[in-house]
Amino acid sequence: RFSGTFVGNAESASPAAAASPPVAAATLPAVPTIPVVPTIVGVPNTVAEGVLNPNEVKPPASGTRRARVLYDYEAADSTELALLADEMITVYSLPGMDPDWLIGERGNQKGKVPVTYLELLS
């Protein structure tokens, strides 16, 4: 058992602190919020909003790489690409995209793939 009280314990609060009214949100300075929707030239807004339609995404003129798949991966939905261990795919990233994911292409199939399942080559 511990003797004494801990800071933040309800029992240790002073009566004066308990009697003071809480600060109303209206007394705090207002901070305006402006919704920001990134716009990427040549990329539909559906990608910027987190919804990827693989058929609308075009690979960049440069910046594509080959990757070897390390583990099998089952796609969670139609925006992802299922992977088989030891296959080779082409990958690239898009501006504003989650850094843990890349766009992967195998033939005419395209979709998001997790970076941790890949060994990036050239």
C-alpha positions as CSV (number, residue, x, y, z in Angstrom):
1,R,0.0,0.0,0.0
2,F,1.1,3.5,-0.7
3,S,0.8,6.1,2.0
4,G,-0.2,9.6,1.0
5,T,-2.1,10.9,-1.9
6,F,-1.2,11.3,-5.6
7,V,-1.5,14.6,-7.5
8,G,-4.7,14.5,-9.5
9,N,-6.5,12.3,-7.0
10,A,-10.1,13.5,-6.6
11,E,-9.7,13.2,-2.8
12,S,-6.7,15.6,-2.8
13,A,-8.5,18.4,-4.6
14,S,-8.8,21.5,-2.5
15,P,-12.3,22.9,-1.8
16,A,-11.4,26.2,-3.5
17,A,-10.4,24.5,-6.7
18,A,-13.6,22.5,-6.7
19,A,-15.7,25.6,-6.2
20,S,-14.3,27.6,-9.1
21,P,-16.4,27.4,-12.3
22,P,-15.0,25.7,-15.4
23,V,-13.8,28.0,-18.1
24,A,-16.4,28.4,-20.8
25,A,-15.4,27.6,-24.4
26,A,-16.7,31.1,-25.4
27,T,-14.0,32.8,-23.4
28,L,-11.3,31.1,-25.3
29,P,-10.0,32.8,-28.5
30,A,-11.7,31.5,-31.6
31,V,-9.4,29.7,-34.0
32,P,-10.9,29.6,-37.5
33,T,-10.7,26.4,-39.3
34,I,-10.5,26.2,-43.1
35,P,-11.1,22.9,-44.8
36,V,-8.1,22.1,-47.0
37,V,-8.6,19.8,-50.0
38,P,-5.3,19.2,-51.7
39,T,-5.5,19.5,-55.4
40,I,-2.9,17.6,-57.5
41,V,-2.5,18.5,-61.1
42,G,-3.5,15.5,-63.3
43,V,-4.9,13.4,-60.3
44,P,-8.6,13.2,-59.7
45,N,-9.8,14.6,-56.3
46,T,-10.9,11.1,-55.3
47,V,-7.3,10.3,-54.7
48,A,-6.7,13.4,-52.6
49,E,-9.7,12.5,-50.5
50,G,-8.4,9.1,-49.7
51,V,-10.6,7.2,-52.2
52,L,-8.6,5.6,-54.9
53,N,-10.1,4.5,-58.2
54,P,-7.1,2.6,-59.7
55,N,-8.5,3.1,-63.2
56,E,-8.2,6.9,-62.9
57,V,-4.6,7.0,-61.7
58,K,-1.9,7.5,-64.2
59,P,1.7,6.5,-63.5
60,P,4.1,9.5,-63.2
61,A,6.4,10.2,-66.2
62,S,9.4,9.3,-64.0
63,G,9.7,7.8,-60.5
64,T,8.4,4.3,-61.1
65,R,10.4,1.4,-59.5
66,R,10.5,-2.3,-59.7
67,A,9.7,-4.2,-56.5
68,R,9.8,-7.8,-55.3
69,V,6.9,-8.9,-53.2
70,L,8.1,-10.4,-49.9
71,Y,4.8,-11.9,-48.6
72,D,1.4,-12.8,-49.9
73,Y,-1.1,-10.0,-49.4
74,E,-4.9,-10.2,-49.7
75,A,-6.5,-7.0,-50.9
76,A,-9.0,-5.6,-48.4
77,D,-11.1,-3.9,-51.1
78,S,-11.1,-3.0,-54.8
79,T,-8.6,-0.1,-54.4
80,E,-5.9,-2.5,-53.3
81,L,-3.8,-5.0,-55.3
82,A,-3.5,-8.6,-54.1
83,L,0.1,-9.8,-54.0
84,L,1.9,-13.1,-54.2
85,A,5.3,-13.6,-52.6
86,D,8.3,-13.4,-55.0
87,E,6.4,-11.7,-57.9
88,M,7.7,-8.6,-59.5
89,I,5.6,-5.4,-59.8
90,T,6.0,-1.8,-60.7
91,V,5.4,0.7,-58.0
92,Y,5.2,4.5,-57.6
93,S,3.8,7.1,-55.2
94,L,1.5,10.0,-55.7
95,P,1.8,13.4,-54.0
96,G,-0.3,13.5,-50.8
97,M,-0.5,9.7,-50.5
98,D,0.0,7.9,-47.3
99,P,3.8,7.1,-47.2
100,D,3.0,3.5,-45.9
101,W,1.4,2.7,-49.3
102,L,2.4,2.8,-52.9
103,I,0.5,2.3,-56.2
104,G,1.4,-1.1,-57.6
105,E,0.9,-2.3,-61.2
106,R,1.0,-5.9,-62.5
107,G,0.0,-6.0,-66.2
108,N,-3.3,-4.1,-66.5
109,Q,-4.1,-4.5,-62.8
110,K,-3.5,-1.5,-60.5
111,G,-4.0,-0.7,-56.8
112,K,-2.6,0.3,-53.5
113,V,0.0,-2.0,-51.9
114,P,1.7,-1.8,-48.5
115,V,5.3,-0.8,-48.6
116,T,6.2,-3.3,-45.8
117,Y,5.4,-6.2,-48.1
118,L,7.9,-5.0,-50.7
119,E,11.6,-5.0,-51.4
120,L,12.2,-1.9,-53.6
121,L,14.7,-2.5,-56.4
122,S,16.0,-0.1,-59.1
